[in-house]
């Protein structure tokens, strides 16, 4: 079986989790032959009459909206299906357009231009599956939770240089978290005033939030350097506004990444100590006081949790050690078979 992933852009973190990482493991561990390319590269192949590169596949996976031309999805999908391919839409976020305006270049086109024409949909979470199912016109929707390359992630993070003293609290993510991160921005100034050896670092593709202008920053890095960035954090914050319907479809990948960012803790290894908002995204993944802290999304709750982990080294290290252990269950080396099963069912016409 041949599988091709078409990407809207060159692989970044999301494309790696949803396409290149599982596809690489399918190539290594199964009889599937999987490849990927940005849609612009596919268009070039078609212009040069290398038709089999695009059309000679059993499954073609369209990752997110791959064009900002409204009818491009229908045109491409019809051409692929004429050649016998099953076409799959793959989404890791809510692209319904119902709950979040197009506030980034990734959200310029809803999935309405694609879902009616594909053979199946794959998503990261159950709430996202339910939302997609309601708009897919009866097309089957398959759940494929996010996974990490645990061995690689832990190796890269262990090799990273870390601050020689003090504690680092980190927010890491994209520029879409303005409302989510306010709760941490409100409490950190007073915490830093009380604990001068603590610093807040904001990492990733974020806009200059007015309430975090005083924080230390790490600019966006290539995914190959991302584990080393997270390894700088002793405490990784994962705040989400819990009553935002857009957030309800997100996956707990931030906690899994933080746990996988390994570093020596005496004679043991541990990841970041994770604090997450008590919401559906993290329930079932973050277990309170076992591998992280789950807190209400209020300044009072976040202030209390941060101060607790700053003061209580024993608890902080326990969460770090147990988090790293629990991250192993999200290793793509064990989960690639979910993609194999799903694509096999799609080709076979199973629902």
C-alpha positions in Angstrom: 0.0 0.0 0.0 1.3 3.5 -0.9 0.4 6.5 1.1 1.2 10.1 0.3 0.8 13.1 2.6 0.2 16.5 1.0 1.2 19.4 3.3 0.2 23.0 3.1 3.8 24.0 4.1 7.1 22.4 4.9 7.1 20.1 7.9 7.0 21.9 11.3 6.0 20.5 14.7 2.4 19.7 13.8 3.3 18.2 10.4 5.9 16.0 12.1 3.5 14.7 14.7 0.7 14.1 12.2 2.5 13.0 9.0 6.2 12.6 8.9 6.7 10.8 12.3 4.0 8.1 11.8 4.9 7.7 8.1 8.5 7.2 8.9 7.6 4.4 11.4 5.2 2.9 8.9 8.0 2.7 6.4 10.3 1.0 8.9 7.8 -1.4 10.5 5.2 -2.3 7.9 4.6 -3.1 4.3 3.3 0.4 3.7 5.4 2.8 1.6 4.7 6.4 2.8 5.9 9.7 1.6 5.0 13.4 1.9 5.5 16.7 0.2 4.3 20.3 0.3 1.4 20.9 -2.1 3.6 23.3 -4.1 6.0 20.5 -4.7 3.2 18.3 -5.8 2.0 20.9 -8.2 5.4 21.1 -9.7 5.5 17.3 -10.3 2.1 17.6 -12.1 3.4 20.5 -14.3 6.4 18.3 -15.2 4.1 15.4 -16.0 5.4 13.2 -13.1 1.9 12.1 -12.6 2.6 8.8 -10.7 4.3 10.7 -7.9 1.0 12.2 -6.9 -1.6 9.9 -8.5 0.1 6.6 -8.0 -1.0 6.1 -4.4 -3.6 4.1 -2.6 -4.2 6.8 0.1 -3.6 10.5 -0.1 -3.7 12.4 3.2 -4.4 16.2 3.0 -3.0 17.7 6.1 -5.1 20.7 7.2 -6.5 23.0 4.5 -3.7 22.9 1.9 -4.8 25.9 -0.2 -6.5 29.3 0.4 -8.4 28.8 -2.9 -12.0 27.8 -1.9 -12.6 25.3 -4.6 -9.1 23.9 -4.7 -10.0 21.1 -2.3 -12.9 19.7 -4.4 -10.9 20.0 -7.6 -7.9 18.1 -6.2 -9.9 15.4 -4.4 -12.0 14.7 -7.5 -8.8 14.2 -9.6 -7.2 11.9 -7.0 -10.4 9.8 -6.7 -10.6 9.4 -10.4 -7.2 7.7 -10.2 -8.4 5.3 -7.6 -7.0 6.9 -4.5 -8.8 7.1 -1.2 -8.5 10.7 0.1 -8.2 11.5 3.8 -8.4 14.9 5.5 -6.2 15.1 8.6 -6.9 17.7 11.3 -5.3 18.5 14.6 -7.3 21.6 15.4 -10.9 22.9 15.1 -11.2 24.2 11.5 -15.0 24.4 11.6 -14.9 28.2 11.8 -17.5 28.1 14.5 -15.4 28.9 17.6 -12.4 30.9 16.5 -12.0 33.5 13.9 -9.2 33.2 11.4 -6.5 34.7 13.6 -3.5 33.1 12.0 -2.4 32.0 8.5 -3.2 28.4 9.4 -6.9 29.2 10.0 -7.7 31.1 6.8 -9.9 28.3 5.4 -12.4 26.1 7.1 -12.6 22.4 6.5 -16.0 23.0 4.7 -14.0 23.1 1.4 -12.7 19.6 2.0 -14.9 17.4 4.3 -17.8 16.9 1.8 -15.5 15.4 -0.8 -13.1 13.1 1.1 -13.4 9.4 1.9 -12.5 9.7 5.6 -11.2 12.1 8.2 -8.5 11.5 10.9 -8.2 13.7 14.0 -6.3 13.9 17.3 -9.0 14.0 20.0 -12.6 12.7 20.6 -14.1 16.2 20.9 -12.6 17.0 17.5 -13.9 13.7 16.1 -17.4 14.6 17.2 -17.2 18.0 15.7 -15.8 16.7 12.4 -18.4 13.9 12.3 -21.2 16.4 12.6 -19.9 18.2 9.5 -18.5 15.3 7.4 -21.7 14.3 5.7 -21.5 10.8 7.2 -17.9 10.2 6.2 -16.0 8.0 8.7 -13.8 9.8 11.3 -10.9 8.0 12.9 -9.1 9.0 16.1 -5.3 9.0 16.0 -4.0 10.6 19.2 -0.7 12.5 19.1 2.5 10.6 19.9 6.2 11.7 20.2 9.5 10.1 19.2 10.3 9.3 22.8 13.9 8.0 22.3 14.9 11.0 20.1 13.1 13.6 22.3 14.8 12.4 25.5 18.2 12.1 23.9 18.2 15.7 22.4 16.9 17.2 25.6 19.5 15.4 27.8 22.3 16.9 25.6 20.9 20.5 26.1 22.7 23.1 28.2 20.6 24.2 31.2 20.8 27.2 33.5 23.4 26.6 36.2 21.2 28.0 39.0 17.7 29.1 39.9 14.4 27.7 38.7 12.8 28.4 35.3 9.1 28.5 34.8 8.1 28.3 31.1 5.2 29.1 28.8 5.8 27.5 25.3 3.5 27.6 22.3 2.1 29.6 19.4 0.7 33.1 19.1 -2.9 31.9 19.6 -2.6 31.7 23.4 -3.2 35.4 24.4 -6.2 34.7 26.6 -4.9 31.3 27.9 -1.7 32.7 29.3 -3.1 35.7 31.1 -3.6 33.7 34.2 0.1 33.0 34.5 1.1 36.5 33.5 -0.9 37.9 36.4 0.7 35.9 39.1 4.4 35.6 38.1 5.5 39.2 39.0 4.6 38.7 42.6 6.1 35.2 42.6 9.4 36.5 41.2 9.4 39.3 43.8 9.2 36.6 46.5 11.6 34.2 44.9 14.3 36.2 43.1 16.0 33.0 41.8 12.9 32.1 39.7 12.5 33.4 36.2 9.7 33.2 33.6 10.7 32.3 30.1 8.3 32.5 27.1 9.3 30.3 24.2 8.0 29.8 20.7 6.0 31.5 18.0 4.1 34.0 20.1 3.3 37.7 19.6 4.6 40.2 22.1 1.9 40.0 24.7 1.6 43.2 26.6 1.3 41.4 30.0 4.5 39.4 29.4 6.7 42.2 28.1 9.0 41.8 31.1 9.6 38.0 30.7 12.7 36.4 29.2 12.1 35.0 25.7 13.3 32.2 23.5 12.5 32.8 19.8 11.0 30.1 17.6 13.4 27.3 16.9 13.3 24.4 14.4 11.6 21.3 15.8 15.0 19.6 15.9 16.0 22.1 18.7 12.6 22.1 20.4 13.4 19.4 23.0 16.5 21.4 24.1 14.3 24.4 24.6 11.9 22.6 26.8 14.8 21.1 28.8 15.5 24.7 30.1 12.2 24.5 32.1 11.9 23.2 35.6 8.2 23.9 35.5 6.2 23.9 32.3 2.8 25.7 32.4 -0.1 24.5 30.2 -2.9 27.0 30.8 -6.1 26.8 28.7 -9.3 28.8 29.1 -11.5 25.9 29.9 -14.8 27.2 28.6 -13.4 28.2 25.2 -15.0 25.7 22.7 -11.9 26.0 20.4 -9.7 24.8 23.2 -11.9 21.8 23.9 -10.6 20.1 20.8 -6.9 20.4 21.6 -4.7 17.5 22.6 -2.5 17.2 25.7 0.6 17.2 23.6 2.1 20.1 25.6 2.3 18.0 28.7 3.7 15.0 26.9 6.4 17.1 25.3 7.3 18.6 28.7 7.5 15.1 30.3 9.7 13.9 27.4 12.2 16.8 27.9 14.6 14.6 30.0 17.4 15.9 32.2 19.4 14.4 35.1 17.8 14.8 38.6 20.5 13.4 40.8 20.7 9.7 40.1 17.4 9.7 38.1 16.0 11.3 35.0 13.0 13.5 34.8 11.2 15.8 32.5 9.5 19.1 33.2 7.1 19.4 36.2 3.8 20.2 34.4 1.0 22.4 35.7 -2.1 22.3 33.6 -5.5 23.8 33.6 -8.2 21.4 35.0 -10.1 20.8 31.8 -11.1 18.0 29.4 -7.9 18.4 27.4 -5.7 17.3 30.3 -8.0 15.0 32.3 -7.0 11.4 31.8 -3.4 12.4 30.9 -2.2 14.7 33.7 -2.9 12.9 37.0 -2.9 15.4 39.9 0.1 15.1 42.2 1.3 12.0 40.3 2.8 13.3 37.1 1.6 16.9 37.3 -0.7 19.4 38.9 -4.2 20.1 37.6 -5.5 23.5 38.7 -8.5 25.7 38.3 -8.0 28.4 35.7 -7.9 31.2 38.2 -4.9 33.4 39.3 -5.4 32.2 42.9 -5.1 28.5 41.9 -2.1 29.1 39.6 -0.3 31.2 42.2 -0.8 28.5 44.8 0.4 25.7 42.4 3.5 27.6 41.3 4.5 28.5 44.8 4.0 24.9 45.9 6.4 23.5 43.2 8.9 26.3 43.8 9.1 25.5 47.5 8.6 21.7 47.5 11.6 20.2 45.7 10.5 16.7 46.6 7.1 17.0 45.0 8.6 18.8 42.0 11.1 16.1 41.3 8.4 13.4 41.9 6.3 15.0 39.2 9.3 15.2 36.9 10.3 11.6 37.3 6.8 10.2 37.0 6.0 12.4 34.1 9.0 11.1 32.1 8.0 7.5 32.9 4.4 8.2 31.7 5.5 9.9 28.5 6.8 6.5 27.3 3.2 5.3 26.7 2.8 8.1 24.0 5.9 6.8 22.1 5.2 6.6 18.3 7.4 3.4 18.4 4.4 1.8 20.0 1.6 3.7 18.3 2.5 3.7 14.6 0.2 0.6 14.3 -2.8 2.8 14.9 -2.1 4.6 11.6 -1.5 1.2 9.9 -4.9 -0.1 11.1 -6.7 3.1 10.1 -5.3 3.4 6.5 -6.0 -0.3 6.0 -9.6 0.1 7.0 -10.0 3.2 4.8 -8.7 1.3 1.7 -10.9 -1.6 2.6 -14.0 0.6 2.9 -14.5 -0.2 6.6 -16.1 2.4 8.9 
